[in-house]
C-alpha cells in the first residue's frame, strides 16, 4: 500500500488538478493530448558522462536525435550514438491490453497511447501521469548524473483490480545520431540473460546495453524489426525521416496498487536490488524549475561537459557538439553570470592549448565539422576580459592568460596564415572572398551563403577591443612599445572604412572598394564592447538602426526585412534553411551585446527597456526545448523556434542580460 507521505503527495496532486493549479513546466491533459501542442515540446536531460535523453513530452520521437539513452562511444569515434530509442509500455487489465506508447509510422499515429495521458511535469523529475480505466500509473524518468544510465520508475497510484500486468518493449537503434538504421542481417539479435533482465549488443565495437528491472519478471523473447518509424522534424529539415528499430522482445511484470518497479538501461549491469535506492538517490539532488531564471541556470549546467581532457562547453543539443566560437561566446553567461569563476577558468584552460594563434578547428559533430574560424581566438580574449572584470583580480588573470593573449595578438600581426593580414591602417583584412570563416560560416557547394571578406566589422571591433584590453593586462615594456600606438590608428581607420554618415550605421564588410551596407547585426559589436572605436553619437545611431529594423521579442534578425534577400521563415531544405538562417533568421544570442550597448549608452535610465526585453524571453522556455532556449527563430511573427532545441549561446545570453539588470538594480539600491 502507499505510505502516508505518498498518500499526502497524491492528494495534493489531485487537489492541484481539480483547482487547475499547474507547476511552472507542467501541462494538463488538454495540452498533452493535443498533438499539435505536445509534439512541439521536447524534454532534454544531460549528464556529466556526456550522455543525454531527449524526446517529446509524450515520448513520441520526432527526430533521429531522439532517444532515451544517447551516449558518446569513444571506441568508435567519440560521437553520440542512439542505443535505446524508446521503451513502449502496455498495461494489461483483466486480459485486456492498453498500449501507452505513441509513434508515427508513415502517415499513421500508432499506437495512440497519448490519449491515456493526464499530465506531464518537467521538473524536478520528468513525470507523466496515465489513467487507464480505473488505473492510475505514474511514470518518472531520470538520467543518472555520473553514469551512462537511464532509469524509469513506474508506480501504480490507484487500481481497482487485484493486480495489473506491465509489459515493457525496448526499441534499439545502435547507430550514430546523424544517421538512420534499417533492418539488416548484420545485427546480432541475440539477447543474453542477466539478473532480472537482458543485455544486447547489435554490432561489434558498440558497448553492450544492459536492461534490467528492480523486480523479478519474465522476459518474452520475440526478436523483430519494426519498420518505418517516421520522424517529422527530419522531414521538415530536408533529411531522410524513416527508419527501422529492433526489439528483442518484452518484459512482463505484475504490479499491485501502491507498488513501484524501476527499469534501468545502462552500459554496465547493476544489482537489481539496488535500482530503487539508485532512483531515490538520483532524485534527491534534483532542483525544481519553478521560474524563468531557475530554468536558465539548470539549462546552463547541461552544456558543461567534463572529461579527462578537462571542462568544455557543448554548443547545442541535440547536435552541434563542441564548437569553439559558440562555446566561448556562451561561456561568460553560462558561468560568470552565475558567479562561477572556477568553471569559467576550467573551460578557458581546457580550450587554450587548442588555440594555435588565431587558428582554431571547430570540433563539432555536424556536417561542417573541423571548420576553421578567424575570430575564435578573439572571442577567447573577450572571455578572458570578462573573467578579469568579474573576478576583479588582474594579477591572477595575468598569471593565467597574459602569455596566451600576447601569443594570439602576435600571430594575427605576423600574417603567417593567409586567411588574414593586418594592414598598415591597423585593421585585419580577410583576402579570400570564398571562405566563410566568421560567425556567418554556412556554405552551399563551397560558396559562402553570405560573402563576408576584406575588412569585416565585428572581427575588427573584437580586434580593437582585444588590443586595448591586452595593453591593460600586459605591462612589460616590449609589448607596450610595440602595441601602444595601434589603437589610435584603428580608431581612425575603423570609422573611415565602416561608417557612413548619411546612413548612420556601419557597413558589414568592405573589400576592394565595395562596402556592403545591408542592415545586419554584426555592427552591434562596434557599439557594445568595452573598448569601442566609435563615439557615443555613432554608437547610439547604430543601436537605433538595429532596434528599428532587426530587434524582435526573440532576438535580433540577421537581415532587415526590407532587404530583397530577406527570408522570414527558417524552413525547407538544408540549403534553404542555411540561406534563411543568415538572411532574416532571429538569433537570441545577439541580444546580450545589444543590451550591453544599450545600458552603456543609457545607464540606469535604460534598465526598464532591458527588463522588458528580458521578460519577453520567458515564454521561450515553455515551448520547443522545455526549460531552455533554442537556436534560431523565424524572422516573421509569430517567430517560430527552429534548429537545435537547446543552444548554449542563447541560454548564456539570457543569463548575461539577467546579470546586467541585477548589477544596475544593485547600484540603484546603494
C-alpha positions in Angstrom: 0.0 0.0 0.0 1.0 3.6 -0.4 2.9 5.2 2.5 1.2 8.0 4.4 3.6 10.5 2.8 2.9 9.2 -0.7 -0.9 9.4 0.0 -0.4 13.1 1.0 1.5 13.8 -2.2 -1.1 12.0 -4.2 -3.9 14.0 -2.5 -2.0 17.3 -3.2 -1.6 16.3 -6.9 -5.3 15.6 -7.2 -6.2 18.9 -5.5 -4.0 20.8 -7.8 -5.6 19.2 -10.8 -9.1 19.9 -9.5 -8.2 23.5 -8.9 -6.3 23.7 -12.2 -3.1 24.7 -10.4 -0.1 23.7 -12.6 3.6 23.8 -11.9 5.8 26.1 -14.0 6.6 23.5 -16.6 3.6 21.2 -16.2 1.0 20.5 -18.9 -2.6 19.4 -18.4 -4.5 16.6 -20.1 -5.9 19.0 -22.7 -2.4 20.1 -23.6 -0.6 16.7 -23.7 -3.4 15.1 -25.7 -3.3 17.9 -28.3 -0.7 16.5 -30.7 -0.2 19.9 -32.3 1.0 21.2 -28.9 2.7 18.1 -27.4 4.8 17.1 -30.4 6.3 20.6 -30.5 7.5 20.4 -26.9 10.6 18.4 -26.0 12.4 17.4 -22.8 16.1 17.2 -22.5 18.3 15.7 -19.9 22.1 15.5 -20.0 24.7 14.2 -17.6 28.4 14.5 -16.7 29.2 11.3 -18.6 28.3 13.0 -21.9 25.0 11.2 -22.4 21.6 12.7 -23.0 17.9 11.7 -23.1 15.6 13.6 -25.4 12.1 13.2 -26.8 8.8 14.9 -27.0 6.8 15.2 -23.8 4.5 12.3 -24.9 7.6 10.1 -25.7 6.8 10.1 -29.4 10.2 10.5 -31.2 10.0 13.1 -34.0 13.8 13.4 -34.6 16.6 10.9 -35.4 18.4 12.5 -32.5 15.7 11.5 -30.0 16.4 8.6 -27.7 16.2 7.6 -24.0 19.9 6.7 -23.8 22.2 8.5 -26.3 25.9 8.1 -25.4 29.3 9.1 -26.8 31.0 5.9 -28.0 34.7 6.5 -27.6 35.8 3.2 -29.0 34.2 4.1 -32.4 34.7 7.9 -32.9 33.6 9.6 -29.8 30.4 10.8 -31.4 26.9 10.4 -29.9 25.0 7.2 -30.6 21.4 6.3 -30.0 21.3 3.0 -28.2 17.8 2.9 -26.6 15.4 4.7 -28.8 12.2 4.1 -26.9 10.6 1.9 -24.3 7.0 1.1 -25.1 4.6 0.3 -22.2 1.5 -1.9 -22.4 -0.9 -2.3 -19.4 -2.9 -5.5 -19.2 -6.1 -5.3 -17.1 -8.3 -8.4 -17.0 -6.6 -9.8 -20.1 -7.3 -6.5 -22.0 -4.1 -4.8 -23.3 -3.8 -1.0 -23.3 -0.9 0.4 -25.3 0.5 3.6 -23.7 3.2 4.3 -26.4 2.8 6.8 -29.3 4.7 6.5 -32.6 4.3 7.7 -36.1 4.6 5.1 -38.9 4.5 6.8 -42.3 1.4 8.9 -42.0 -0.3 7.0 -39.2 -0.1 7.6 -35.5 0.0 4.2 -33.8 -0.4 3.3 -31.0 -2.3 6.3 -29.6 -1.2 5.9 -26.0 -1.1 9.7 -25.6 -4.9 9.6 -25.2 -4.4 8.0 -21.7 -2.2 10.8 -20.5 -3.4 13.0 -17.7 -0.4 15.4 -17.3 3.3 16.0 -17.9 5.7 17.6 -15.4 9.2 18.6 -16.4 10.9 19.0 -13.0 12.4 18.1 -10.7 11.9 14.7 -12.3 10.3 14.1 -15.7 6.8 12.8 -14.7 3.9 11.5 -16.8 0.6 10.5 -15.3 -1.6 8.0 -17.1 -5.2 7.0 -16.5 -6.3 3.6 -17.9 -9.8 2.8 -16.9 -9.7 2.7 -13.1 -5.9 2.5 -13.0 -3.6 5.5 -12.5 0.0 5.0 -13.4 2.9 7.4 -12.6 6.0 7.2 -14.9 9.1 9.1 -13.6 12.3 9.3 -15.6 15.9 10.3 -14.7 19.2 10.2 -16.5 21.8 9.2 -13.9 24.2 12.1 -13.3 27.6 10.3 -13.3 26.8 7.1 -15.2 25.6 6.2 -18.7 22.2 5.0 -17.4 18.6 5.9 -17.8 16.0 5.0 -15.1 12.2 4.8 -15.3 10.1 4.3 -12.2 6.5 3.0 -12.7 4.2 3.4 -9.7 0.6 2.2 -9.6 -1.1 5.1 -7.8 -4.7 3.6 -8.0 -6.0 0.3 -9.1 -9.4 -1.3 -8.6 -8.3 -4.7 -10.0 -6.4 -7.2 -8.0 -3.3 -6.6 -10.0 -2.1 -5.2 -13.3 0.5 -6.6 -15.8 3.0 -4.2 -17.2 4.7 -5.1 -20.4 7.9 -3.1 -21.5 9.2 -3.4 -25.1 12.6 -1.8 -25.7 13.4 -0.5 -29.2 17.1 -0.4 -30.1 18.8 1.7 -32.7 22.6 1.3 -32.2 23.5 4.0 -34.7 25.1 7.5 -34.9 22.7 10.3 -34.1 23.1 11.8 -37.6 22.1 8.6 -39.3 19.2 6.2 -39.6 19.2 2.4 -39.3 17.2 -0.2 -41.2 16.5 -3.9 -40.8 19.6 -5.9 -41.7 21.3 -9.3 -41.3 24.4 -7.9 -39.7 22.8 -7.1 -36.4 23.4 -9.6 -33.6 19.8 -10.1 -32.5 20.5 -12.5 -29.7 19.9 -11.4 -26.1 21.9 -12.6 -23.1 20.2 -13.1 -19.8 21.4 -11.0 -16.8 20.0 -10.5 -13.4 16.3 -9.5 -13.8 16.9 -8.6 -17.4 18.8 -8.9 -20.7 21.8 -7.4 -22.5 22.2 -6.7 -26.2 24.9 -5.6 -28.5 23.8 -5.3 -32.0 27.2 -4.6 -33.7 30.9 -5.1 -33.0 32.7 -2.2 -31.3 29.5 -1.0 -29.7 29.0 -1.0 -25.9 26.6 -3.6 -24.5 23.2 -2.2 -23.4 22.0 -3.8 -20.2 18.3 -3.6 -19.4 17.0 -4.7 -16.0 14.1 -4.4 -13.7 14.1 -4.0 -9.9 11.6 -6.8 -9.6 11.7 -10.4 -10.9 10.0 -10.6 -14.2 9.5 -12.7 -17.2 11.2 -11.7 -20.5 9.4 -13.0 -23.5 11.8 -13.4 -26.4 10.4 -12.1 -29.6 13.1 -10.5 -31.8 11.8 -8.5 -34.6 12.3 -5.3 -36.6 9.6 -2.7 -36.6 9.7 -0.8 -39.9 9.1 2.8 -40.9 9.3 4.8 -37.7 8.8 8.3 -39.1 10.4 11.5 -37.7 8.6 14.5 -38.9 11.2 17.0 -37.8 13.7 15.4 -40.1 11.3 15.6 -43.0 10.8 19.3 -42.2 14.6 19.8 -42.3 15.0 18.1 -45.7 16.5 14.8 -44.4 15.5 11.2 -44.7 13.0 10.6 -42.0 12.2 6.8 -41.8 14.0 4.1 -40.0 13.5 0.5 -38.6 14.1 -0.3 -35.0 14.9 -3.6 -33.4 13.1 -5.1 -30.4 14.4 -8.2 -28.7 11.0 -8.9 -27.0 9.3 -7.6 -23.9 9.5 -7.7 -20.1 6.3 -8.7 -18.2 5.8 -7.9 -14.6 2.8 -7.9 -12.3 2.1 -4.9 -10.1 -0.4 -4.1 -7.3 -1.8 -0.8 -6.1 1.0 1.2 -4.4 3.8 -0.9 -5.9 6.7 0.5 -7.9 9.1 -1.1 -10.3 12.3 0.6 -11.7 13.6 -0.1 -15.2 17.3 0.5 -15.9 19.1 0.8 -19.3 22.9 1.2 -18.8 26.2 0.3 -20.3 27.1 -1.8 -17.2 24.8 -4.3 -15.4 23.9 -3.5 -11.8 22.5 -5.3 -8.8 18.7 -5.4 -9.4 18.1 -4.9 -5.7 19.9 -1.5 -5.9 17.7 0.1 -8.5 15.0 1.5 -6.3 17.6 3.1 -4.0 19.6 4.3 -7.0 16.4 6.1 -8.4 15.7 7.7 -5.0 19.3 8.9 -4.7 19.2 10.4 -8.2 16.0 12.3 -7.4 17.3 13.8 -4.1 19.6 16.4 -5.7 17.2 17.4 -8.5 16.2 21.0 -8.3 12.7 22.2 -9.5 12.5 24.7 -12.3 9.9 27.0 -10.8 10.6 30.2 -12.7 12.5 31.5 -15.7 15.8 32.1 -14.0 15.8 28.6 -12.4 15.2 27.2 -15.9 18.2 29.1 -17.3 20.5 28.1 -14.5 19.5 24.4 -14.9 20.0 24.6 -18.7 23.4 26.2 -18.3 24.6 23.2 -16.3 23.5 20.9 -19.1 26.1 22.3 -21.5 29.1 21.6 -19.3 31.0 18.5 -20.4 33.7 17.1 -18.2 36.2 14.6 -19.5 39.8 13.6 -18.9 40.8 16.5 -21.1 39.1 19.0 -18.8 35.9 21.0 -19.0 34.3 22.1 -22.3 31.0 23.6 -23.4 28.6 21.7 -25.6 27.4 24.3 -28.2 23.9 22.9 -28.5 21.6 19.9 -28.2 20.9 17.6 -29.8 23.6 18.1 -32.4 26.5 20.6 -32.8 28.8 19.2 -30.1 32.0 21.1 -29.2 32.2 24.3 -31.3 34.8 26.7 -30.3 33.3 30.1 -31.2 29.9 29.2 -29.9 31.3 27.8 -26.7 33.4 31.0 -26.0 30.5 33.3 -26.8 28.3 31.5 -24.4 30.9 30.9 -21.7 30.5 34.2 -19.7 26.8 33.8 -19.5 26.8 30.2 -18.5 29.4 30.7 -15.8 30.4 34.3 -14.9 26.8 35.5 -14.8 26.3 32.9 -12.0 29.5 33.9 -10.2 31.0 30.5 -11.2 34.6 31.7 -11.7 36.1 28.2 -11.3 34.1 26.6 -14.2 34.9 29.5 -16.5 38.6 29.2 -15.7 38.4 25.4 -16.3 36.9 25.9 -19.8 39.4 28.6 -20.7 42.3 26.4 -19.5 41.0 23.4 -21.5 40.5 25.4 -24.7 43.7 27.5 -24.6 46.1 24.7 -25.9 43.8 24.2 -28.9 44.0 27.8 -30.0 47.2 28.0 -32.1 47.3 31.7 -32.5 44.1 32.5 -34.3 43.7 29.1 -36.0 41.0 27.1 -34.2 39.3 24.0 -35.5 35.7 23.9 -34.6 35.5 20.3 -33.5 31.7 19.8 -33.8 29.9 16.7 -34.9 27.8 18.2 -37.7 28.3 18.2 -41.4 30.8 21.2 -41.5 33.0 19.7 -38.8 36.6 21.0 -38.3 35.8 24.3 -39.8 38.5 27.0 -39.5 37.4 30.2 -37.9 39.2 33.5 -37.9 37.6 35.0 -34.9 37.6 32.3 -32.2 40.9 33.4 -30.7 39.4 36.9 -30.4 36.4 35.5 -28.6 38.9 33.7 -26.3 40.4 37.1 -25.4 36.9 38.6 -24.9 36.1 35.7 -22.4 39.4 36.4 -20.6 38.5 40.0 -20.4 35.1 39.2 -18.9 36.7 36.8 -16.5 39.0 39.5 -15.3 36.2 42.1 -15.0 34.1 39.7 -12.9 36.9 38.4 -10.6 38.4 41.8 -10.2 41.8 40.0 -9.9 44.0 41.2 -12.7 47.1 39.7 -11.0 45.6 36.2 -11.4 44.4 37.0 -14.9 47.9 38.0 -15.8 49.4 34.9 -14.3 46.9 32.6 -16.1 46.4 34.2 -19.5 48.7 37.1 -20.5 51.1 34.7 -22.3 48.2 33.3 -24.4 46.8 36.7 -25.1 50.1 38.0 -26.3 50.7 34.9 -28.5 47.3 35.4 -30.1 47.9 39.1 -31.0 51.4 38.4 -32.2 50.1 35.7 -34.5 47.5 38.0 -36.0 50.1 40.7 -36.6 52.6 38.3 -38.2 50.4 37.3 -41.1 51.6 33.7 -41.0 48.2 32.4 -42.1 47.0 33.6 -45.4 43.4 33.8 -44.2 44.0 37.2 -42.5 46.5 40.0 -42.7 47.0 43.1 -40.7 47.2 46.2 -42.9 49.1 49.4 -42.2 45.9 51.1 -41.1 45.8 48.6 -38.1 42.7 46.7 -39.4 42.5 43.0 -40.1 41.8 42.0 -43.7 40.4 38.7 -44.9 41.6 38.3 -48.5 39.6 35.3 -49.7 36.0 36.0 -50.7 35.2 32.3 -51.0 35.9 31.4 -47.4 33.3 31.5 -44.6 35.5 31.9 -41.5 33.5 34.4 -39.4 30.5 33.5 -37.3 28.4 33.6 -40.5 30.0 30.3 -41.6 27.4 28.5 -43.7 28.4 27.4 -47.2 26.5 25.8 -50.1 28.6 23.9 -52.7 31.7 25.5 -51.3 30.3 29.1 -51.7 29.5 31.2 -48.6 25.8 31.8 -48.0 26.7 35.4 -47.2 30.0 36.6 -48.5 31.9 38.5 -45.8 35.5 39.3 -46.6 38.0 42.1 -46.7 37.5 44.3 -43.7 34.8 42.6 -41.6 33.1 44.8 -39.0 32.8 42.5 -35.9 36.3 41.0 -36.5 37.8 44.4 -36.3 35.7 45.5 -33.4 36.9 42.5 -31.5 40.5 43.1 -32.7 40.4 46.7 -31.4 38.9 45.6 -28.1 41.5 42.8 -27.7 44.4 45.1 -28.2 43.1 47.7 -25.7 42.5 45.0 -23.1 45.9 43.5 -23.7 47.6 46.9 -23.1 45.9 46.9 -19.7 46.8 43.2 -19.0 50.4 43.0 -20.3 52.7 45.6 -18.7 56.1 44.6 -20.0 57.8 47.4 -21.9 58.5 45.4 -25.1 54.8 44.7 -25.6 53.7 48.2 -24.7 56.2 49.8 -27.1 55.1 47.5 -29.9 51.3 47.9 -29.5 50.5 51.2 -27.7 50.1 53.3 -30.8 47.9 50.8 -32.7 44.5 51.5 -31.1 44.6 55.2 -32.2 45.4 54.1 -35.7 42.4 51.6 -35.7 40.0 54.2 -34.2 40.6 56.4 -37.2 40.6 53.7 -39.9 37.6 51.9 -38.4 35.4 55.0 -38.8 36.8 55.7 -42.3 36.2 52.1 -43.5 32.9 51.2 -41.9 31.0 54.3 -41.0 28.6 56.1 -43.4 27.4 59.5 -42.1 24.4 59.7 -44.3 23.1 56.2 -43.5 24.1 56.5 -39.8 25.3 52.9 -39.3 28.2 50.6 -40.1 28.7 48.5 -43.2 29.0 44.7 -42.7 32.3 44.5 -44.7 34.5 46.4 -47.1 36.5 44.7 -49.8 38.3 46.2 -52.8 36.4 49.5 -52.5 33.0 47.8 -52.2 31.0 48.4 -49.0 28.1 46.1 -48.0 25.5 48.2 -46.3 22.7 45.7 -45.9 21.4 46.2 -42.4 22.9 43.3 -40.5 23.5 42.7 -36.7 27.3 42.3 -36.6 27.7 46.1 -36.3 26.3 45.8 -32.7 29.8 44.8 -31.6 31.2 48.1 -32.7 28.9 49.7 -30.1 28.8 47.0 -27.3 32.4 46.0 -26.5 34.1 47.7 -23.5 36.6 49.4 -25.9 34.8 50.8 -28.9 36.3 52.8 -31.8 33.0 54.7 -32.0 32.0 57.8 -30.1 28.7 57.9 -28.2 26.7 59.6 -31.0 27.7 56.9 -33.6 27.1 54.1 -31.1 23.6 55.5 -30.4 22.9 55.7 -34.2 24.0 52.1 -34.7 21.8 50.8 -31.9 18.8 52.8 -33.1 19.1 51.3 -36.6 19.3 47.8 -35.1 16.3 48.5 -32.8 14.2 49.7 -35.7 15.0 47.1 -38.3 16.3 44.0 -36.6 15.0 43.7 -33.0 12.2 41.2 -32.2 10.9 39.7 -29.0 13.0 36.6 -29.5 16.3 38.2 -30.5 18.0 40.0 -33.4 17.3 39.4 -37.1 20.3 38.6 -39.3 18.9 40.9 -42.1 16.4 43.7 -42.2 13.0 42.7 -43.7 13.1 45.5 -46.3 16.1 43.8 -48.0 15.3 41.8 -51.1 17.3 38.9 -49.8 15.3 38.7 -46.6 13.8 35.3 -45.7 11.2 35.3 -43.0 11.0 31.6 -42.2 13.9 29.2 -41.4 12.4 26.2 -43.1 12.8 24.0 -46.2 15.8 22.0 -47.4 19.3 22.2 -45.8 20.3 24.9 -48.3 17.1 26.9 -47.9 17.5 26.9 -44.1 21.1 27.9 -44.3 20.2 30.8 -46.5 17.3 31.9 -44.3 19.3 31.5 -41.1 21.7 34.3 -42.2 19.2 36.3 -44.1 16.4 37.0 -41.7 16.5 34.3 -39.0 16.4 35.6 -35.5 19.3 34.8 -33.1 18.8 35.3 -29.4 22.5 35.4 -28.5 22.8 38.8 -30.2 20.5 40.3 -27.5 23.3 40.2 -25.0 25.7 42.6 -26.8 22.6 44.7 -27.7 21.7 45.0 -24.0 25.3 45.8 -23.1 25.4 48.6 -25.7 22.1 50.0 -24.7 23.0 50.2 -21.0 26.4 51.6 -21.8 24.7 54.5 -23.5 21.6 54.9 -21.3 22.8 53.8 -17.9 20.2 53.3 -15.2 17.5 55.0 -17.3 17.8 52.1 -19.8 17.2 49.3 -17.3 13.4 49.3 -17.8 13.8 48.7 -21.5 16.2 45.8 -20.9 13.9 44.4 -18.3 11.1 44.4 -20.9 13.4 42.6 -23.4 14.3 40.0 -20.7 10.6 39.5 -19.8 9.7 38.8 -23.5 12.1 35.9 -23.4 10.4 33.9 -20.7 7.8 32.2 -22.9 10.7 30.7 -24.9 11.4 28.1 -22.1 7.8 26.9 -22.1 7.9 25.7 -25.8 10.2 23.8 -28.0 13.0 22.7 -25.7 11.4 22.9 -22.2 13.3 24.8 -19.7 15.9 26.0 -22.2 16.1 28.3 -25.3 16.6 27.2 -28.9 19.0 28.1 -31.6 17.1 30.3 -34.1 13.6 31.7 -34.7 11.7 32.8 -37.8 12.1 36.4 -38.7 8.4 36.8 -39.3 5.8 36.7 -36.5 4.9 34.6 -34.6 8.7 33.8 -34.6 8.5 30.0 -34.5 11.5 28.3 -32.9 13.8 26.3 -35.3 17.1 24.5 -35.2 18.6 23.0 -32.1 16.2 22.9 -29.1 18.8 24.0 -26.6 21.6 26.4 -27.6 24.4 27.4 -25.3 24.8 30.9 -26.5 21.1 31.6 -26.3 20.9 30.5 -22.7 24.2 32.3 -21.9 22.9 35.5 -23.5 19.7 35.4 -21.3 21.8 34.9 -18.2 24.1 37.8 -19.1 21.1 40.1 -19.6 19.7 38.9 -16.2 23.1 39.7 -14.6 23.3 43.2 -16.3 19.8 44.0 -14.8 20.9 42.7 -11.4 24.1 44.8 -11.5 22.3 48.0 -12.4 19.5 47.3 -9.9 22.0 46.7 -7.1 23.7 50.0 -7.9 20.4 51.8 -7.7 19.8 50.4 -4.2 23.1 51.6 -2.8 
